[in-house]
């Protein structure tokens, strides 16, 4: 679990914990919660200002902590079970089912168990509105993909992974050792964010492009600079070592720039634009350019221009052969 998620879980648990242990010492509470006393005090300070807009101390949760002990003066209801309306339960059920269907995000068994409990507590209205996650025999309708289960296990146990991965940008399958950081959802796809030892950088690995995954018997050890930042969340990381294509895109096809990792160089008088794009495979890049038809033209490098021209001529010759 990431540091942020661990802290959130601890913060949510603190109010009922201190309600059940009034007057407990800071040292004992820190020991039982698995944190240092300074970190415990930081968490308490955070809880103290988790209130209404304006976020002044004690607006919602009011705590009392002197030199030795901690007590809860007002819990804002966090110590009581949450009672959901049928509408709230339905929203939660839809969200849980969506998470359960995304590979690697959550344990499907745990999600299905939570769904069953919410349906039982909310009654038939929520079940009817939320649908069902089980088949006619009452079994879960979806089993977790073995690759996703392996990746999730490695994340949970902080273990390194050996991946067999298809890279769309290179149009190739490669094997690599990675140090998992977290799983995340980007543009309706789930990704593993990890430190790639081969590339010596943080990379995103789309779950449905991981052909095989093996959890290694060694601890994951991403370097400190790879943690605690979102700067590596781009779906395409431009490797300066890759060749750079120069393309001209027709002005009527601006959507191409929005859907591919291209950098704008200049806009020409006729409305067309010149862009650059890194690529790992000459064959893949030539196919991409040809797929755009007259909307795109390769300007460089020379080997790409030749590859596009040769493929176009071969296609025309194939059509001529069919008509002969």
TAMOBEL-V684687 format. One record per backbone hydrogen bond with DSSP energy under -1.0 kcal/mol. CO is the residue of the C=O (numbers start at 0). NH is the residue of the N-H. If there is no record, write none. Layout:
co: {CO:CO}
nh: {NH:NH}
//
This chain:
co: {1:2:3:4:5:6:7:8:9:12:13:14:15:20:23:24:25:26:27:28:29:35:36:37:38:39:40:41:42:43:46:47:48:51:55:61:61:63:67:68:69:70:73:74:76:84:85:86:87:88:89:90:91:92:93:94:95:96:101:106:107:108:109:110:111:112:113:114:115:116:117:118:122:123:124:125:126:132:134:138:144:145:146:147:148:149:150:151:152:153:157:159:160:161:162:163:163:164:166:166:168:171:173:175:176:177:178:181:183:185:188:189:190:191:192:192:193:194:195:195:200:202:204:205:206:208:211:213:215:217:222:223:229:238:242:244:245:245:246:247:248:249:252:253:254:259:262:265:267:271:272:273:273:274:275:276:280:281:282:283:284:285:286:289:291:292:294:296:299:300:301:302:303:304:305:306:307:308:309:310:311:312:313:314:315:316:317:318:319}
nh: {5:6:7:8:9:10:11:12:13:16:17:18:19:23:69:28:29:30:31:32:34:39:40:41:42:43:44:45:46:47:49:57:50:54:58:72:73:70:25:65:22:63:61:77:79:88:89:90:91:92:93:94:95:96:97:98:99:100:104:110:111:112:113:114:115:116:117:118:119:120:121:122:126:127:128:129:130:140:137:134:148:149:150:151:152:153:154:155:156:158:219:215:177:213:175:210:211:173:170:171:279:166:164:162:196:160:194:192:190:188:185:206:183:204:180:181:202:178:199:200:195:193:191:208:209:165:163:161:217:159:225:226:232:241:278:276:298:299:274:296:272:252:255:257:258:261:275:273:270:267:248:264:265:246:262:244:284:285:286:287:288:289:290:292:294:295:249:247:245:304:305:306:307:308:309:310:311:312:313:314:315:316:317:318:319:320:321:322:323}
//
